[in-house]
């Protein structure tokens, strides 16, 4: 379980079940456990207005350098 935070204001955007190694390029919607994001159309934003990602039906394409994360990854 990892916590994805806004790079600008450090507010929690959502909790995500990360499986495997590597960077976070997109987040599968069914693995998002708890969401605190603001949705405007297909844009996923933080409460401060920072663009975090774009909703592309099955997943959210994450915008690099607009978020940070911490926590443990699940091997898979």
N, C-alpha and C positions, 0 to 999 in steps of 0.2 A: 504494500500500500504506500503510495507516495502522495504528497500534498503539493499541488501546483499553485504557485503564488505569482502575483503581478510583480514584474521587475521594477515598476515605477514606485508603487506605494506599499508593496509587501503584503497586501491583503490576500486572503485565501480565495482562490477562484474555484477549485474543486478538488475532491479526493479521487484518486484514480488507481485502479489495480493494474500495475505495470508488470508485464510478463516478459522475461528475457532481458538480454543485454542490449545496449545501444542507446542512441539518442531518442528523444520523443519527437517524431515527425508528425504523427497524427495520433489522436486518442479515439479509440472505439467507444461509441456511446454506451453500449451495454456494460462496459467496465467502469463507468463513472459512478461512484458510490454516493457522493454528496456534492451537489452543485450550488455555488454561491455567485454564479456569473449573471451578467445582464445580457439578454439577447435582443438584438435589434435587426430584424429580418433574418439573414443568414450569418450575421456577425456575432461572435462571442466576445464580450468586453468585460473588463473589470468594472467595479463600481466607480473608479476614478475616470473611466472613459478610455483606458488603454485597450487597443485591439489585441486580443489574445489569439483568436483563430477564426476560421471560416467553417460553417456547418456545411458538410458535403454528404448529407443523408445518413450513411452508416457510420461515418467518423467525423471528427473535427480536425481539419488541417491546421496545425499549430504554427503560429508566426514566431520564428526563432528570434531570440534576444528580447522578447516581450514578456517572458515568464521565467521563473526559476522553479526548482523542485527539490524536495528533500524527502527522505524516507528510505524504505528497503524495497528492492525489486524481487519478484517471485521468479524462481528458476522455472523454465518451461520450454 
